[in-house]
Each structure stands twice: as C-alpha cells, then as structure tokens.
Amino acid sequence: MAVLLLAAAWPRPGTGATQERQKRFQLELSFGFQAADPAGLNSAVDADVRVQYLLYDRHLEYLRSSGQIRSWSATADGERSRIASCLALEPRLTYRLGGGFSLSAGLRILRGGGESRLSYVFTRIFPAGDRYVETLAYSPYRLSVKGYWPSLGVHWGRRLGRAFRLEGYAAAGPLMTSFSYLSAWTYVWDMVGSNYSWPVFRDSGEREEKGSGTGAGLECGARVAWDLGHSLSLFLAGGYSWQRVNSLSGSGREIRGGAAESWSGKWLLRSEMLVTPWESLNVSYPTCRPQGGADDAPFRLDLSGWQLRGGISWRL
C-alpha cells in the first residue's frame, strides 16, 4: 500500500498543466547569441584599415607609378577584430498570474568583440635590386563591449497539448554598458641588399580608450517550452532587442616615441581629412579625446539585433 501511495504522489511526465496550477514561480537560465553591429564603435576598426591602406598600399603604388621604385608587394597575417555579435547569459524569475499571463524579472549579461594579433610586411624593390622591408605588427589589437540589462517582463502563453507551451513576451529595462579599444603596435624598417641587411628605423606605441554609459533596452519575442516532468522544462526563445546608449564618457591614453599622454571626456564621432601627396582621405572614428575645432558628431552605442537563446526552467 505504501508503494502505491508513493507512486501516485510522484510527479509524472506530461502533467505540466497540473503543475502550473500548483506552482506559480518559475526560475530559468538561458544562454545564446545576440546579433549586434554597433556601427559607431566598429568605425574604429574601419578607420584603422583605411588609414593603413592609404599610408602603405596607396603610397607604395604611388612610388611605383612615379618610377621611384620598380615594384612592391604586401603580405598579411590575421585581421582586426570587429563586433558582430554578443554572447548572452540570462537568469530570470517568473510569476504566473493566471489566465495565461505572467510577470518576470531578469538580468542579461552580454559580452562581444575580441582580441587579435596581426602583422603586415610591405616590400619595395628599387631599380638596382635593393629592398626596403617594412613590418607592422599589432599585438594585441582589441575591440570589446560588455553589457548588463536588468529588465521586467510581461508574458502571455497557452499550452499546446500536454507537453508544450507557446508564449509571447515583452521586456524593458535600463542598459549599462562598457567598452574598450586597444591598439599596441611595433614598426620595423630594414634595408636589404645582396650582401647586407641594415636596420633603418624602429618604433612602437600603444593607444587605449575606454567608455561607459547607461541607456535603455526593449525586447519583444516568443518562446516554446517542452515539459520534461518533475517541474523541469527546456525552452527555445527568440526575438528582437532594441538596446541603445546615447551618452557615453571615458578616458584614454597613448604612448609613442617614449612620450605618454592621457585624457578623458565625452565620446564623440570625429571626422578628419588626411592629405598626402598621393591621395586624400576623409575618415571618421570614435574617440573621447578632446580636440578644439574638431569636426565632431554625437556618438551612440547601439547593440540592437535579433537574438536566439535556449535554456532550462524549474517550477518552484
């Protein structure tokens, strides 16, 4: 008899609807990806690529076309890191109100970007056969972003049979972010002939800037959950997150030629015109370095994008 009573009381798979009536709290943990392309922040990488192309590739082609060198070549190993997506980890507590409605509170942790090491070798060959070999290396080159999004949500769902539940939701809350840019480089210029190798010039430097700010986030999406029994469920959720910070401040530093400089200020999007004998380039990049008379525009950090997460939940 005791065995029969225990068997009758033990929860069984497929009884999710009964458990929902008995347990109103639900704790869940999810992990996934959020697409993000913060154009303002990624323009730091775009500017570095375009300026390097002007100062090396276009310069060497100018020397060749004007007859100052016979030919030139370039090789690359690695590429600069950009921010294309964020990893998302989120614990969330939900309370069922009845009638298919629920309220929830959660905290999403976002991490995006990365660190890379890359090098370029530029070789110019003179008519006599001598060579100038320039090696430019970045170690490390980093662009990264972090975010914390506490939010309150409202949900409405309905069961699909005994084991599945379909739900739509919307959540909103403040978005707290921080990000950093780091470029540490070395430059080596050697002159190489048939029977000699002469070090012409050596240089190195480092530039780092950091920023932080608080904005807002709003997300709408849907999820489907599969009841495993014993108060456990697996779920898959997806939707679109609107996450933006319009005002950011920070600090920076630069070391070059043995001299160090530091600064702090509001982050802006700066435009500059670079003029060389062979070409001109208009480039825009984000910075918090104050500069009088600069052509600056507002800078914002936009982490908006589609997201997809999977997770597990426990009814309490």
C-alpha positions as a Python dict, from the first residue, in 0.01 Angstrom:
ca = {
    (1, 'M'): (0, 0, 0),
    (2, 'A'): (281, 245, 85),
    (3, 'V'): (441, 179, -253),
    (4, 'L'): (113, 257, -432),
    (5, 'L'): (69, 583, -241),
    (6, 'L'): (425, 692, -323),
    (7, 'A'): (376, 611, -690),
    (8, 'A'): (53, 812, -704),
    (9, 'A'): (214, 1116, -539),
    (10, 'W'): (533, 1120, -751),
    (11, 'P'): (515, 1376, -1040),
    (12, 'R'): (493, 1217, -1387),
    (13, 'P'): (598, 1349, -1728),
    (14, 'G'): (317, 1504, -1924),
    (15, 'T'): (143, 1662, -1624),
    (16, 'G'): (266, 2020, -1691),
    (17, 'A'): (-83, 2176, -1680),
    (18, 'T'): (-146, 2035, -1331),
    (19, 'Q'): (191, 2154, -1205),
    (20, 'E'): (128, 2507, -1340),
    (21, 'R'): (-186, 2533, -1127),
    (22, 'Q'): (11, 2432, -820),
    (23, 'K'): (334, 2624, -871),
    (24, 'R'): (335, 2989, -970),
    (25, 'F'): (707, 3074, -955),
    (26, 'Q'): (949, 2965, -1225),
    (27, 'L'): (1328, 3009, -1229),
    (28, 'E'): (1506, 2985, -1562),
    (29, 'L'): (1856, 3012, -1703),
    (30, 'S'): (1926, 3073, -2072),
    (31, 'F'): (2230, 3110, -2295),
    (32, 'G'): (2253, 3223, -2655),
    (33, 'F'): (2362, 3479, -2910),
    (34, 'Q'): (2252, 3830, -2991),
    (35, 'A'): (2336, 3981, -3328),
    (36, 'A'): (2495, 4323, -3284),
    (37, 'D'): (2670, 4557, -3525),
    (38, 'P'): (2750, 4880, -3336),
    (39, 'A'): (2845, 5086, -3641),
    (40, 'G'): (2978, 5377, -3437),
    (41, 'L'): (3215, 5159, -3235),
    (42, 'N'): (3315, 4940, -3530),
    (43, 'S'): (3413, 5253, -3722),
    (44, 'A'): (3733, 5250, -3512),
    (45, 'V'): (3834, 4933, -3698),
    (46, 'D'): (3718, 5074, -4033),
    (47, 'A'): (3925, 5388, -3980),
    (48, 'D'): (4239, 5191, -3888),
    (49, 'V'): (4204, 4976, -4201),
    (50, 'R'): (4150, 5273, -4432),
    (51, 'V'): (4434, 5482, -4286),
    (52, 'Q'): (4679, 5193, -4311),
    (53, 'Y'): (4576, 5131, -4672),
    (54, 'L'): (4640, 5499, -4753),
    (55, 'L'): (4981, 5517, -4582),
    (56, 'Y'): (5118, 5188, -4713),
    (57, 'D'): (4939, 5033, -5014),
    (58, 'R'): (4847, 5359, -5184),
    (59, 'H'): (5185, 5513, -5102),
    (60, 'L'): (5377, 5221, -5250),
    (61, 'E'): (5161, 5223, -5561),
    (62, 'Y'): (5232, 5596, -5597),
    (63, 'L'): (5607, 5530, -5576),
    (64, 'R'): (5581, 5258, -5841),
    (65, 'S'): (5367, 5461, -6079),
    (66, 'S'): (5603, 5759, -6050),
    (67, 'G'): (5908, 5542, -6125),
    (68, 'Q'): (6070, 5577, -5782),
    (69, 'I'): (6059, 5200, -5721),
    (70, 'R'): (6045, 4904, -5957),
    (71, 'S'): (5775, 4708, -5775),
    (72, 'W'): (5622, 4637, -5435),
    (73, 'S'): (5442, 4359, -5252),
    (74, 'A'): (5241, 4315, -4932),
    (75, 'T'): (5153, 4015, -4716),
    (76, 'A'): (4913, 3998, -4420),
    (77, 'D'): (4871, 3755, -4133),
    (78, 'G'): (4547, 3793, -3934),
    (79, 'E'): (4279, 4060, -3933),
    (80, 'R'): (4139, 4318, -3694),
    (81, 'S'): (3858, 4213, -3460),
    (82, 'R'): (3513, 4364, -3507),
    (83, 'I'): (3197, 4328, -3302),
    (84, 'A'): (2939, 4123, -3493),
    (85, 'S'): (2751, 3950, -3209),
    (86, 'C'): (2731, 3914, -2832),
    (87, 'L'): (2709, 3611, -2608),
    (88, 'A'): (2407, 3639, -2380),
    (89, 'L'): (2358, 3473, -2040),
    (90, 'E'): (2035, 3542, -1850),
    (91, 'P'): (1876, 3418, -1526),
    (92, 'R'): (1506, 3512, -1492),
    (93, 'L'): (1234, 3462, -1230),
    (94, 'T'): (872, 3440, -1349),
    (95, 'Y'): (544, 3457, -1155),
    (96, 'R'): (226, 3321, -1314),
    (97, 'L'): (-79, 3543, -1258),
    (98, 'G'): (-339, 3321, -1417),
    (99, 'G'): (-530, 3349, -1741),
    (100, 'G'): (-210, 3277, -1931),
    (101, 'F'): (-38, 3593, -1804),
    (102, 'S'): (296, 3611, -1617),
    (103, 'L'): (534, 3874, -1485),
    (104, 'S'): (911, 3831, -1475),
    (105, 'A'): (1240, 3991, -1368),
    (106, 'G'): (1576, 3903, -1518),
    (107, 'L'): (1935, 4011, -1573),
    (108, 'R'): (2105, 3960, -1909),
    (109, 'I'): (2483, 3965, -1930),
    (110, 'L'): (2629, 4050, -2273),
    (111, 'R'): (2985, 4002, -2400),
    (112, 'G'): (3104, 4086, -2750),
    (113, 'G'): (3416, 4152, -2956),
    (114, 'G'): (3758, 4002, -2912),
    (115, 'E'): (4133, 4031, -2929),
    (116, 'S'): (4356, 3958, -3227),
    (117, 'R'): (4721, 3959, -3326),
    (118, 'L'): (4815, 4052, -3679),
    (119, 'S'): (5114, 4156, -3887),
    (120, 'Y'): (5183, 4308, -4228),
    (121, 'V'): (5501, 4303, -4436),
    (122, 'F'): (5548, 4562, -4712),
    (123, 'T'): (5841, 4527, -4952),
    (124, 'R'): (5950, 4787, -5204),
    (125, 'I'): (6212, 4693, -5467),
    (126, 'F'): (6433, 4963, -5619),
    (127, 'P'): (6565, 4959, -5977),
    (128, 'A'): (6910, 4846, -5855),
    (129, 'G'): (6752, 4548, -5673),
    (130, 'D'): (6784, 4677, -5316),
    (131, 'R'): (6477, 4634, -5097),
    (132, 'Y'): (6305, 4825, -4820),
    (133, 'V'): (6116, 4584, -4592),
    (134, 'E'): (5861, 4734, -4351),
    (135, 'T'): (5699, 4514, -4087),
    (136, 'L'): (5396, 4642, -3899),
    (137, 'A'): (5261, 4422, -3617),
    (138, 'Y'): (4973, 4465, -3373),
    (139, 'S'): (4985, 4262, -3053),
    (140, 'P'): (4725, 4289, -2926),
    (141, 'Y'): (4451, 4462, -3120),
    (142, 'R'): (4125, 4459, -2924),
    (143, 'L'): (3772, 4591, -2953),
    (144, 'S'): (3526, 4463, -2692),
    (145, 'V'): (3195, 4550, -2529),
    (146, 'K'): (3015, 4442, -2213),
    (147, 'G'): (2655, 4497, -2116),
    (148, 'Y'): (2417, 4438, -1825),
    (149, 'W'): (2043, 4453, -1889),
    (150, 'P'): (1813, 4415, -1585),
    (151, 'S'): (1455, 4400, -1708),
    (152, 'L'): (1093, 4347, -1612),
    (153, 'G'): (874, 4149, -1849),
    (154, 'V'): (514, 4057, -1920),
    (155, 'H'): (424, 3725, -2083),
    (156, 'W'): (114, 3560, -2226),
    (157, 'G'): (101, 3197, -2327),
    (158, 'R'): (-108, 2892, -2386),
    (159, 'R'): (-50, 2521, -2382),
    (160, 'L'): (-9, 2313, -2698),
    (161, 'G'): (-118, 1970, -2584),
    (162, 'R'): (8, 1820, -2258),
    (163, 'A'): (383, 1875, -2304),
    (164, 'F'): (434, 2204, -2490),
    (165, 'R'): (366, 2570, -2416),
    (166, 'L'): (385, 2864, -2659),
    (167, 'E'): (444, 3212, -2519),
    (168, 'G'): (491, 3571, -2635),
    (169, 'Y'): (669, 3830, -2421),
    (170, 'A'): (793, 4188, -2395),
    (171, 'A'): (1058, 4316, -2153),
    (172, 'A'): (1217, 4653, -2081),
    (173, 'G'): (1481, 4800, -1851),
    (174, 'P'): (1800, 5008, -1826),
    (175, 'L'): (2109, 4904, -2022),
    (176, 'M'): (2450, 4951, -1859),
    (177, 'T'): (2747, 4916, -2094),
    (178, 'S'): (3124, 4949, -2106),
    (179, 'F'): (3365, 4903, -2396),
    (180, 'S'): (3734, 4932, -2477),
    (181, 'Y'): (3965, 4980, -2774),
    (182, 'L'): (4334, 4887, -2765),
    (183, 'S'): (4596, 4900, -3040),
    (184, 'A'): (4955, 4810, -2944),
    (185, 'W'): (5189, 4817, -3243),
    (186, 'T'): (5553, 4782, -3345),
    (187, 'Y'): (5714, 4905, -3667),
    (188, 'V'): (6041, 4778, -3816),
    (189, 'W'): (6205, 4918, -4130),
    (190, 'D'): (6503, 4731, -4277),
    (191, 'M'): (6708, 4794, -4591),
    (192, 'V'): (6819, 4469, -4755),
    (193, 'G'): (7071, 4419, -5035),
    (194, 'S'): (7251, 4128, -5194),
    (195, 'N'): (7514, 4114, -4920),
    (196, 'Y'): (7382, 4330, -4637),
    (197, 'S'): (7086, 4399, -4408),
    (198, 'W'): (7067, 4736, -4236),
    (199, 'P'): (6809, 4832, -3968),
    (200, 'V'): (6688, 5175, -4075),
    (201, 'F'): (6423, 5255, -3813),
    (202, 'R'): (6237, 5106, -3517),
    (203, 'D'): (5925, 5238, -3344),
    (204, 'S'): (5643, 5121, -3118),
    (205, 'G'): (5337, 5262, -2949),
    (206, 'E'): (5007, 5191, -2780),
    (207, 'R'): (4670, 5359, -2777),
    (208, 'E'): (4383, 5264, -2549),
    (209, 'E'): (4042, 5420, -2492),
    (210, 'K'): (3757, 5310, -2267),
    (211, 'G'): (3399, 5423, -2226),
    (212, 'S'): (3080, 5354, -2035),
    (213, 'G'): (2723, 5475, -2015),
    (214, 'T'): (2363, 5387, -1935),
    (215, 'G'): (2078, 5368, -2181),
    (216, 'A'): (1761, 5167, -2234),
    (217, 'G'): (1659, 4829, -2372),
    (218, 'L'): (1333, 4686, -2502),
    (219, 'E'): (1274, 4334, -2631),
    (220, 'C'): (981, 4153, -2788),
    (221, 'G'): (982, 3786, -2875),
    (222, 'A'): (834, 3439, -2844),
    (223, 'R'): (933, 3110, -2691),
    (224, 'V'): (829, 2749, -2691),
    (225, 'A'): (878, 2524, -2387),
    (226, 'W'): (878, 2148, -2357),
    (227, 'D'): (776, 1998, -2020),
    (228, 'L'): (1012, 1722, -1911),
    (229, 'G'): (823, 1641, -1592),
    (230, 'H'): (942, 1676, -1232),
    (231, 'S'): (894, 2059, -1262),
    (232, 'L'): (1159, 2089, -1536),
    (233, 'S'): (1125, 2236, -1886),
    (234, 'L'): (1351, 2308, -2180),
    (235, 'F'): (1277, 2614, -2392),
    (236, 'L'): (1387, 2799, -2704),
    (237, 'A'): (1332, 3177, -2722),
    (238, 'G'): (1390, 3431, -2996),
    (239, 'G'): (1307, 3793, -3068),
    (240, 'Y'): (1443, 4139, -3140),
    (241, 'S'): (1626, 4351, -2882),
    (242, 'W'): (1640, 4729, -2914),
    (243, 'Q'): (1934, 4837, -2696),
    (244, 'R'): (2096, 5178, -2722),
    (245, 'V'): (2312, 5415, -2517),
    (246, 'N'): (2317, 5775, -2642),
    (247, 'S'): (2558, 5937, -2396),
    (248, 'L'): (2895, 5786, -2300),
    (249, 'S'): (3210, 5914, -2134),
    (250, 'G'): (3551, 5764, -2074),
    (251, 'S'): (3926, 5801, -2074),
    (252, 'G'): (4223, 5721, -2293),
    (253, 'R'): (4599, 5707, -2311),
    (254, 'E'): (4867, 5693, -2578),
    (255, 'I'): (5236, 5602, -2567),
    (256, 'R'): (5455, 5682, -2866),
    (257, 'G'): (5822, 5759, -2905),
    (258, 'G'): (5874, 5734, -2530),
    (259, 'A'): (5616, 6006, -2458),
    (260, 'A'): (5290, 5931, -2277),
    (261, 'E'): (4963, 6125, -2287),
    (262, 'S'): (4628, 6066, -2119),
    (263, 'W'): (4285, 6229, -2146),
    (264, 'S'): (3919, 6195, -2054),
    (265, 'G'): (3594, 6327, -2192),
    (266, 'K'): (3269, 6254, -2370),
    (267, 'W'): (3268, 6003, -2655),
    (268, 'L'): (3214, 6159, -2998),
    (269, 'L'): (3238, 6055, -3362),
    (270, 'R'): (3522, 6260, -3514),
    (271, 'S'): (3580, 6327, -3885),
    (272, 'E'): (3922, 6418, -4025),
    (273, 'M'): (4065, 6482, -4369),
    (274, 'L'): (4407, 6325, -4425),
    (275, 'V'): (4601, 6485, -4711),
    (276, 'T'): (4909, 6324, -4867),
    (277, 'P'): (5099, 6394, -5192),
    (278, 'W'): (4939, 6084, -5347),
    (279, 'E'): (4580, 6093, -5216),
    (280, 'S'): (4334, 6244, -4967),
    (281, 'L'): (4110, 6051, -4730),
    (282, 'N'): (3810, 6156, -4521),
    (283, 'V'): (3786, 5924, -4221),
    (284, 'S'): (3554, 5903, -3919),
    (285, 'Y'): (3629, 5730, -3590),
    (286, 'P'): (3502, 5729, -3227),
    (287, 'T'): (3709, 5890, -2953),
    (288, 'C'): (3685, 6065, -2617),
    (289, 'R'): (4000, 6272, -2678),
    (290, 'P'): (3917, 6645, -2661),
    (291, 'Q'): (4032, 6850, -2959),
    (292, 'G'): (3946, 7212, -3016),
    (293, 'G'): (3788, 7292, -3351),
    (294, 'A'): (3739, 6926, -3441),
    (295, 'D'): (3456, 6813, -3668),
    (296, 'D'): (3265, 6605, -3412),
    (297, 'A'): (2923, 6441, -3423),
    (298, 'P'): (2724, 6263, -3150),
    (299, 'F'): (2833, 5907, -3077),
    (300, 'R'): (2597, 5633, -2961),
    (301, 'L'): (2646, 5268, -2879),
    (302, 'D'): (2380, 5055, -3047),
    (303, 'L'): (2366, 4684, -2957),
    (304, 'S'): (2026, 4622, -3115),
    (305, 'G'): (1969, 4298, -3304),
    (306, 'W'): (1793, 3964, -3329),
    (307, 'Q'): (1866, 3714, -3055),
    (308, 'L'): (1821, 3341, -3005),
    (309, 'R'): (1853, 3163, -2669),
    (310, 'G'): (1798, 2819, -2529),
    (311, 'G'): (1761, 2728, -2165),
    (312, 'I'): (1613, 2528, -1882),
    (313, 'S'): (1348, 2628, -1627),
    (314, 'W'): (1234, 2499, -1287),
    (315, 'R'): (887, 2549, -1142),
    (316, 'L'): (921, 2637, -772),
}
